[in-house]
Amino acid sequence: MRLAQQNSITSLKEECQRQMLAAAHTLALDSKNLLDAVDQARVRANLAKPKPASEDAEHCVNCLCCKDEEEVDPVDTGVDDAQAVMVALAAPDVEILGITCCHGNTPLENVLKNTLRVLKVCNRLDIPVYRGCSVPLLARKQHAGDYHGKDGLGDVPDPDAPGLELLQKRKAPQAIVKMVKENPGEVTLVATAPLTNLAVAIQLDPTLPKKLKALYIMGGNTDSRGNTTVCGEFNFVTDPEAAYIVLDRFTCPTYIATWEFSCRNSLPRSFCDQWLAQNTEKAAFMKKIARLSMTKAQSADYQKEITAGKGFNACDTYAMAAAVNDTLLTESEEIAVTVELEGTYTRGMMVLDYMELLKKKHKAFVMKSVDLEKFKQMLMDCLNRNYEKGKPVRLPESVRMKKKLILDVDTGVDDAQAVMVALAAPDVEILGITCCYGNTPLENVLKNTLRVLKVCNRLDISVFRGCSVPLLARKRKAGDVKDALGDVPDPDAPGLELLQKKGAVPAMVKIVNQNPGEVTLVATAPLTNLAVAIQLDPSFPKKLKALYIMGGNTDTGGNTTVCGEFNFVADPEAAYIVLDRFTCPTYIATWEFSCRNSLPWSFCDQWLSQNTEKAAFMKKISSLSMKKAQSADYQKEITVGQGFNACDTYAAAAAINDSLITESEEIAVTVELEGTYTRGMMVLDYMELLKKKHKAFVMKSVDLEKFKQMLMDCLK
């Protein structure tokens, strides 16, 4: 058995409650109908569906394990996570691939230390441990310190705790993706933390769920009664967006141990005394770290949280034990589930669709009852069995790149122009090109990028596959041009085998880590790759030299929705994350800025008439978009100016030539996530009501003659 355990660290940001568009491949249902479904349908079907038995099943726990590669996956190791890890270690037919750590019960640094402490007492420091997400996608961070202690393990000092130098270098979400990819159909992932790492992992590899054998989750609630907010359970409330993404897009067999389920199956106090009285080092360790939480569990405040049962609630351990022992569950209920993202009181609450109003094909198994005697025996065994020691895995990573600029693109015609401008600049070295969905589906973006590099004789530049869908929003594409490069056939286009194997986001993080303070990132696509990158490495923005963005709008006039510009509307959550958390110098070329600096048609004719292969290529691919730019519909989109709008090229040119921008405005900005008409709109805080320390430079005007010369040069 291979086991990967996932415990994440949680955080929650109240201002990010908003109306969610359903993710790709999911039918949206408005919040009112969704809540009505829950209110009206409280019939419980006594459905128990046993998991397929397998003597050689391989699992992933909230600690993910891998034989051959260093990998990272999330755990938020508190007392119950420690119990879960020890149960997995004691199972004779389970091989732990690795343990991935995430924010949650306690801050990430504590989670990492705690996980190593648990492995040390079990004599299993050979198991790879990975650093995962330290903050949730959008919510404000919160921890369960008053229950598990400030350090997450009962505030028991440990002067001999292992050091963090034992951690693997690879980040948790990447590790999850890699381990599962190398063991398709064999890995069970056990998530006992906020689901941030999993939400990031599926952005890195949208096919991840199809390669999993199963997913076990501790989290959510069934009776609209919370243990953290009025209606929300801790793991889901800590990162509601992540929980929504996982329940929406993980279509592998999914088993959920909810808060009510764990309450109904609490451990009698008499058993706990017997369990912790065993004369072993592991029992002594568990007795020390569990003392505070067991005391808290008897308090009046805790009694308000529990929904049924008396005794000690082992929470995360139930999910782990169910993954380890197929016969443990005696009853479950198969039902479609999702997460409420809007409500004042219900944000983060798990929603059960008894009336089937969500029309979801995928259903989860919500655990109802457990063989408590088997569970007790597993707990007894975990404190008295010896752990067989495995082979340590410590594989170093090294990618030696000396370049200074990364382009993050969704290659359409204007991205092609931006890439060619960067390639033509004599003092610029391109580290690599990361691709994202946007103007066209990701497969087209990849092909288009390679076509541009081929015509420039620069197929030596690394191209990376990035995110194919937004974090939460519905996928969009720009206009009716199918391939985004003018629908011009190219039978000699390079093949996708030229792509780098590393994903765009890990590549982005790695390149910047190896060149701290030297890399300028130019983002001319929806900002999904960047939002995922900061989840992998929260310090990522601090290591950037600067960030240049094409996106957003300043005058409430949209080009995609009534009030929204395409790149921001395509993934509003990602745009919000980037503008909120990227504190490096940030420069934004907005829709209005590009409209005001449109290229005269007479210049375009001169530009494209150059007698070069590159000019001929650009003339072919831009023919359709230049015609569209003169249409009546397009004239409704532009805010000012006549001519051809080179959109993305302005951001790239400004990043290359510091003297190009002649006027900019320094102001705090954010993105609206709620409005019916304004969702995805960039908000400029002229009254300084947001109290944001970090401000962006919003471009106002450009030296158009310099810009024209850069365009002329790029086709020579």
Sequence and secondary structure as in RCSB ss.txt:
>XXXX:A:sequence
MRLAQQNSITSLKEECQRQMLAAAHTLALDSKNLLDAVDQARVRANLAKPKPASEDAEHCVNCLCCKDEEEVDPV
DTGVDDAQAVMVALAAPDVEILGITCCHGNTPLENVLKNTLRVLKVCNRLDIPVYRGCSVPLLARKQHAGDYHGK
DGLGDVPDPDAPGLELLQKRKAPQAIVKMVKENPGEVTLVATAPLTNLAVAIQLDPTLPKKLKALYIMGGNTDSR
GNTTVCGEFNFVTDPEAAYIVLDRFTCPTYIATWEFSCRNSLPRSFCDQWLAQNTEKAAFMKKIARLSMTKAQSA
DYQKEITAGKGFNACDTYAMAAAVNDTLLTESEEIAVTVELEGTYTRGMMVLDYMELLKKKHKAFVMKSVDLEKF
KQMLMDCLNRNYEKGKPVRLPESVRMKKKLILDVDTGVDDAQAVMVALAAPDVEILGITCCYGNTPLENVLKNTL
RVLKVCNRLDISVFRGCSVPLLARKRKAGDVKDALGDVPDPDAPGLELLQKKGAVPAMVKIVNQNPGEVTLVATA
PLTNLAVAIQLDPSFPKKLKALYIMGGNTDTGGNTTVCGEFNFVADPEAAYIVLDRFTCPTYIATWEFSCRNSLP
WSFCDQWLSQNTEKAAFMKKISSLSMKKAQSADYQKEITVGQGFNACDTYAAAAAINDSLITESEEIAVTVELEG
TYTRGMMVLDYMELLKKKHKAFVMKSVDLEKFKQMLMDCLK
>XXXX:A:secstr
 EEEEE    B  GGG       TT     HHHHHHHHHH              TT     BEEE SSS      
  SHHHHHHHHHHHH TT EEEEEEE SSSS HHHHHHHHHHHHHHTT TTS EEE  SS SSS B   HHHH T
TSSTT   TT   GGGS SSBHHHHHHHHHHHSTTTEEEEE S SHHHHHHHHH TTHHHHEEEEEEE   SSS 
 SSSSS  HHHHH HHHHHHHHHH  S EEEE HHHHHHT B HHHHHHHHTSSSHHHHHHHHHHHHHHHHTTSH
HHHHH  S  SB  THHHHHHHHH TTSEEEEEEE EEE  S TTTTT EEE TT  S  S  EEEEEEE HHHH
HHHHHHHTTS                   EEEEE  SHHHHHHHHHHHH TT  EEEEEE SSSS HHHHHHHHH
HHHHHTT TTS EE   SS SSS    STT SSSSTT   TT   GGGS SS HHHHHHHHHHHSTTTEEEEE S
 THHHHHHHHH TTHHHHEEEEEEE   SSS  SSSSS  HHHHH HHHHHHHHHH  S EEEE HHHHHHT B 
HHHHHHHHTSSSHHHHHHHHHHHHHHHHTTSHHHHHH  S  SB  THHHHHHHHH TTSEEEEEEE EEE  S 
TTTTT EEE TT  S  S  EEEEEEE HHHHHHHHHHHT 
